Structures are given as structure tokens and as C-alpha cells.
Amino acid sequence: MLNIGADSRPSESVLHVAAAAIFDERGRVLIARRPTHVHQGGLWEFPGGKVETSESVREALARELHEELGIDVQQARPLIRVRHDYSDKSVLLDVWRVDDFSGETLSVSLFVAKKGREGQPLVWVQPHELSGYDFPAANIPIVTSVQLPDYYLVTPNPGDDFPAFFAQLETRLRDGIRLVQLRAKTLSDIDYLALAKQCQSLCEQHDAALMLNADPGLVAEVGAVGVHLDSGRLASLFKRPDVKWVSASCHSPEQLRQAEKLGADFVMLSPVAATASHPDIIPLGWEQFQVLADLAHCPVYALGGMTPADLQQAFVHGAQGVAAIRALWDV
């Protein structure tokens, strides 16, 4: 993933593409259908095009969106960087999130003709609806990234005061948290299951996704969206759990490769900064975090000493967002 304004180029044998996840004021994202006669023809994609030799990614993005859609980008940031090898070519997709743009062509083409300047079909789609469209394989991590929020809340152990735990969880959900990992290592399996079912009920009320840090077999029983794999489970599994979403804790290139092998949809990479809970562990720092995040083939959350104040720094260094326990729980 890229720093804003940075230019990190692949080898000449890799097709380098700048693409955009363009959001409107209703939270919908724009997708376009590829012509049938081109590579991956007939599938849907996020608008963009090839980065020319003389261009930065940001410059290529601006040019392509003006040529294809007639818009000028006003506000954008890096979202995800995806490398993918097809049987006939390799691609590197530098994807930026565009939250503000100007230009009349887009509104006219979408709401009247529903086509771009080059005749490509266009449609605005709510992020959760993207799974109903067929995308090239390289676009799948982009779809996941578009669907994921900026913050990933990891719960603290509930202790003995379950009512206080539920009250605080509901407060955080009301405040806008939309992705929760239930981490309760001290509970028995029976108590964890009971806790998880009540957490799932709260998450459903607030349109939030619940990930279980537990046996993947509990996901269906609870109705959660997926499972989070700690380092032990990540190392022990040989195939992907049969759930919608899988996330994983990673601290090294080897663990990132194992997460990729299992088909993890997103990962937490840590520790980025020093933490009081693990004072003996040397933190990655932002530069090393970016190096490792660039090895991932999926969205990456920054974990370890993170607070909401670190969100913009995380974006700059290639993160999907930040994950935290107390910093998001005690806000």
C-alpha cells in the first residue's frame, strides 16, 4: 500500500492500475462493467486504469476518473493495494477511496443514461450488496475492504459483571462501532457461548458484525458473521473455516502467508506501537508495518497501542483502520 503522494512501482512485467472506490452521500459505491472483449470481460470492477510511466498513482487516478466519468477528485486516500497473478498476466491494483468529487458528467450519466463516458454500464451499490455482483479475482479483497469499517473493536474480558459489559458494548455500538471481536479467554465454553449469543443480539440491533475469537464451530450456532483466529488457531488449521468472514492475528511474514493460505478475509497486524500489556516486545513501528502490510493480500488492521487518534496515520501507512481493546472500549 502507498503513502499519500508516494510512488512505489512494480516491475515492468506487472500491469499497474490505479482504481477508485467512489462513495456518494448515501454511502453507496460506484462500480462499472468491463467490456466483453477485454481481459476479464463482462465482470464488474472499480473504475480506473493503467498507471503510465510518467505518472504517480494519484495523478493516474485523477486522469482516469476524468476520462472515464468526467469527474475531478476533491478528496481521496489510499484504501488497499492488491497484487494478483492471473494465468495470463499479473496485476497490481492501487485502490483509493474517493469521498468527494466534482463534475456534472457523473450525475448525468448515472441517473439518466447509467453509462460512463466510454459507454461502460455503471451502478451505485450499497457495500453489503457488492457480493451479488461478479468481480475479477483481484477485486475480491477490494470488495472486502469497501465493506469493512475503519475501527475493529476487540472486547476486554467481561469479568464477573456481565450487565456492565453488555451496557458498555451497547454504548459503543450506539456510538458507531460496526465490527466487534468477542475475546473472552477466561470463560468456559458454555459461558462464552451464552455471552456470544447476547452479543450477537446486540450487534444485530445496531447492524454490526460480530467475530468470535473461539472455536469456528460456534459461529453458526451463534449466528455471528465469522471467526477470528489467534496465533494458535492460525498455525493449527489446514483449511479455511466455513464461515463468511475469517480474520487472523499476525506478527510476521510467515503468519501473513499462513493467513493467505487459509483464505483470511482480513488480518490484524501487531504490535505497531509499544503496549503496557507486552512491554518486552519490540514494536513494528509504522514503516515496518507498511512493509508487512504490503505483503498481505487482504485488508490489514493496525493493532497494538492504537487509539482513534492514530486512524489517519494508519491510512497513510496502508491500513484498513485501527483495532484496539481499551482505546475503543473505554472511549
C-alpha positions in Angstrom: 0.0 0.0 0.0 1.1 3.5 -0.6 1.8 6.7 1.3 -0.3 9.6 0.0 1.6 11.1 -2.8 4.2 8.3 -2.8 5.1 6.4 -6.0 6.0 2.7 -5.5 6.2 1.0 -8.8 6.0 -2.7 -9.7 8.3 -4.4 -12.2 7.5 -3.8 -15.9 6.0 -7.3 -16.2 3.2 -6.3 -13.8 0.3 -4.2 -15.0 0.0 -1.3 -12.6 -3.5 0.0 -12.2 -5.0 2.9 -10.3 -8.6 2.3 -9.2 -11.1 4.0 -7.1 -13.9 3.1 -4.6 -16.0 6.2 -5.2 -18.6 6.9 -2.5 -21.7 9.1 -2.7 -23.5 10.9 0.0 -25.7 7.9 0.7 -22.8 5.6 1.4 -23.1 3.8 -2.0 -20.0 2.8 -4.0 -19.7 3.1 -7.8 -18.9 0.0 -10.0 -18.5 -0.4 -13.7 -18.8 -3.4 -16.0 -15.9 -4.3 -18.2 -16.4 -4.6 -22.0 -16.8 -8.2 -23.1 -13.9 -8.2 -25.5 -11.2 -7.3 -22.8 -9.4 -9.3 -20.1 -11.9 -10.4 -17.5 -14.6 -9.0 -19.8 -18.2 -8.8 -18.6 -17.3 -8.7 -14.9 -17.8 -5.7 -12.6 -14.9 -3.6 -11.4 -14.0 -0.4 -9.6 -13.3 2.4 -12.1 -9.7 3.2 -13.0 -6.9 2.3 -15.5 -3.3 1.9 -16.2 -0.6 4.0 -14.4 1.6 5.4 -17.1 5.4 5.6 -16.7 5.5 9.3 -16.1 2.7 9.4 -13.6 2.3 8.9 -9.9 -0.7 6.8 -8.7 -2.5 9.9 -7.6 -2.1 11.5 -11.0 -3.2 8.4 -12.8 -6.2 8.1 -10.7 -7.2 11.7 -11.4 -6.7 11.3 -15.1 -8.5 8.0 -15.4 -11.6 9.2 -13.5 -11.8 12.3 -15.5 -11.5 10.4 -18.8 -14.0 7.6 -17.8 -16.5 9.5 -15.7 -15.9 13.2 -16.2 -15.2 13.9 -12.5 -12.5 15.7 -10.7 -11.3 14.2 -7.4 -11.5 16.5 -4.4 -10.8 14.1 -1.5 -9.2 10.7 -1.7 -6.9 8.5 0.3 -5.2 5.1 -0.2 -7.6 2.2 0.6 -5.8 -1.1 -0.3 -3.1 -2.3 -2.6 -3.7 -5.7 -4.2 -1.3 -7.9 -6.2 -2.7 -10.8 -8.2 -1.4 -13.3 -10.7 -3.8 -14.5 -13.4 -2.9 -17.3 -15.7 -2.1 -14.8 -18.5 -0.9 -11.7 -16.6 0.0 -10.2 -13.2 -1.6 -7.0 -11.9 -1.1 -4.5 -9.1 -4.2 -2.6 -8.1 -3.6 0.6 -6.2 -7.1 1.4 -4.9 -8.0 4.8 -3.4 -11.2 5.7 -1.6 -12.8 8.8 -3.1 -15.3 10.6 -0.8 -15.6 13.9 -2.6 -15.6 14.8 -6.3 -16.9 17.5 -8.6 -18.2 17.4 -12.2 -21.7 17.1 -13.8 -21.0 14.3 -16.1 -21.2 11.6 -13.5 -24.6 12.6 -12.2 -26.0 12.9 -15.7 -24.5 9.6 -16.9 -25.6 7.7 -13.8 -29.1 8.9 -13.3 -30.1 9.3 -16.9 -28.0 7.0 -19.2 -26.4 5.0 -16.5 -23.2 4.8 -18.6 -19.8 6.3 -18.3 -18.0 8.4 -21.0 -16.7 5.2 -22.6 -20.1 3.6 -22.7 -19.5 1.3 -19.8 -22.5 0.4 -17.6 -22.4 2.0 -14.2 -24.3 1.4 -11.0 -24.3 2.7 -7.4 -24.3 -0.2 -4.9 -24.6 -0.3 -1.2 -21.4 -2.1 0.1 -23.3 -5.1 1.5 -24.8 -5.6 -1.9 -21.4 -6.0 -3.7 -21.4 -9.7 -3.0 -24.2 -10.1 -5.5 -22.0 -8.9 -8.4 -19.3 -10.9 -10.2 -15.8 -9.3 -10.0 -12.4 -10.4 -11.2 -10.5 -12.4 -8.6 -8.1 -9.5 -8.0 -11.1 -7.3 -6.9 -12.3 -9.6 -4.1 -10.1 -8.0 -1.4 -11.3 -4.6 -2.6 -14.9 -5.7 -2.1 -14.0 -6.8 1.4 -12.2 -3.5 2.1 -15.1 -1.5 1.0 -17.4 -3.5 3.3 -15.2 -3.2 6.4 -15.3 -0.2 8.8 -12.4 1.9 10.0 -12.5 0.5 13.6 -12.2 -3.1 14.8 -13.2 -3.3 18.4 -11.7 -6.2 20.4 -13.6 -6.7 23.7 -11.9 -7.0 27.0 -12.6 -10.0 29.2 -16.0 -9.4 30.8 -15.1 -10.4 34.3 -18.0 -11.2 36.6 -20.1 -8.1 35.7 -21.9 -9.2 32.6 -24.6 -6.4 32.8 -21.9 -3.8 32.8 -20.2 -5.5 29.9 -23.4 -5.5 27.8 -24.2 -1.9 28.7 -20.7 -0.7 27.5 -20.9 -2.8 24.3 -24.3 -1.3 23.5 -22.9 2.2 24.2 -20.0 1.6 21.7 -22.4 0.2 19.1 -24.6 3.3 19.5 -21.5 5.4 19.0 -20.9 3.8 15.6 -18.7 0.7 16.2 -19.7 -1.8 13.4 -17.1 -4.6 13.8 -16.6 -6.4 17.1 -14.4 -9.3 18.1 -15.6 -11.1 21.2 -12.4 -12.1 23.0 -13.1 -13.7 26.4 -10.3 -16.2 27.1 -11.1 -16.7 30.7 -14.6 -18.0 30.2 -15.7 -21.6 29.9 -17.1 -22.8 26.6 -20.6 -22.8 28.0 -20.3 -19.2 29.4 -18.6 -18.0 26.2 -21.5 -19.4 24.1 -24.1 -17.7 26.3 -22.1 -14.4 26.1 -21.7 -14.6 22.4 -25.4 -15.1 21.8 -26.3 -12.0 23.7 -23.5 -10.0 22.0 -24.9 -11.2 18.6 -28.3 -9.9 19.5 -26.9 -6.5 20.4 -24.9 -6.4 17.2 -27.9 -7.3 15.1 -29.8 -4.4 16.6 -27.1 -2.0 15.5 -26.3 -3.5 12.1 -22.8 -4.5 13.4 -20.8 -7.6 12.6 -19.6 -10.0 15.3 -16.4 -12.1 15.0 -15.9 -14.9 17.5 -12.4 -15.4 18.9 -13.3 -19.1 19.7 -13.9 -22.4 18.0 -15.1 -21.8 14.4 -17.8 -24.3 15.0 -19.6 -21.8 17.3 -20.2 -19.3 14.5 -23.2 -21.0 13.0 -24.7 -21.7 16.5 -24.4 -18.0 17.5 -25.3 -16.5 14.1 -22.1 -14.4 14.0 -20.6 -13.3 10.8 -17.3 -15.0 11.2 -14.3 -16.2 13.3 -11.1 -14.6 14.4 -8.0 -16.8 14.5 -5.5 -16.2 17.2 -1.9 -17.2 16.5 -2.5 -20.7 17.9 -5.6 -21.5 15.7 -3.9 -19.8 12.7 -1.0 -22.2 13.0 -3.1 -25.3 13.6 -5.7 -25.1 10.8 -5.2 -26.6 7.4 -8.3 -25.3 5.7 -10.5 -22.2 5.9 -13.4 -22.4 8.4 -16.7 -22.5 6.6 -17.9 -19.0 7.6 -18.5 -15.7 5.8 -15.5 -13.8 7.2 -12.2 -15.0 8.7 -9.8 -12.7 10.4 -6.4 -13.5 11.9 -3.8 -12.2 14.3 -0.4 -11.8 12.5 3.0 -10.6 13.7 5.3 -11.8 11.0 5.6 -12.6 7.2 5.2 -16.3 8.0 1.9 -15.7 9.7 0.7 -13.4 6.9 1.5 -16.2 4.4 -0.4 -18.7 6.6 -3.4 -16.3 6.7 -3.3 -16.1 3.0 -3.1 -19.8 2.6 -6.2 -20.2 4.7 -8.0 -17.5 2.7 -8.4 -15.0 5.5 -10.5 -12.0 4.6 -8.6 -9.5 6.7 -5.9 -9.5 9.4 -4.7 -7.7 12.5 -1.0 -6.9 12.3 0.7 -6.0 15.6 2.2 -4.6 17.6 2.6 -1.3 15.8 3.4 0.7 18.9 4.6 -0.2 22.4 1.9 -1.6 24.8 1.7 -1.8 28.5 0.5 -5.4 28.3 3.6 -6.5 26.4 6.4 -4.2 27.4 9.1 -6.8 26.4 8.0 -6.9 22.7 9.7 -4.6 20.3 7.0 -2.8 18.3 7.0 -2.8 14.5 6.7 1.0 14.0 4.8 2.4 11.1 7.4 1.9 8.5 7.8 -1.8 9.2 4.0 -2.1 9.5 3.7 -0.8 5.9 6.3 -3.2 4.6 4.4 -6.2 6.1 1.0 -4.8 5.1 2.2 -4.7 1.5 2.9 -8.4 1.7 -0.7 -9.1 2.7 -3.4 -10.0 0.1 -6.2 -8.6 2.1 -7.2 -5.6 4.3 -4.9 -5.1 7.3 -5.9 -3.5 10.7 -3.2 -1.9 12.8 -3.1 -3.2 16.3 -1.0 -2.5 19.4 -1.0 0.8 21.2 -3.6 2.2 18.7 -6.2 4.9 19.5 -8.7 6.7 17.3 -6.1 9.5 17.0 -3.9 7.0 15.0 -6.5 6.4 12.3 -5.1 8.9 9.7 -1.6 7.7 10.3 -2.8 4.1 9.8 -4.4 5.1 6.5 -1.2 6.7 5.3 0.7 3.5 6.0 -1.6 1.2 4.2 -4.0 0.1 6.9 -7.7 -0.6 6.6 -8.1 1.1 10.0 -7.2 0.5 13.6 -8.0 -2.3 16.0 -7.9 -1.9 19.8 -9.3 -3.1 23.1 -9.4 -0.5 25.8 -8.8 2.5 23.5 -12.1 1.7 21.7 -13.9 0.2 24.6 -13.4 3.0 27.1 -14.0 5.9 24.8 
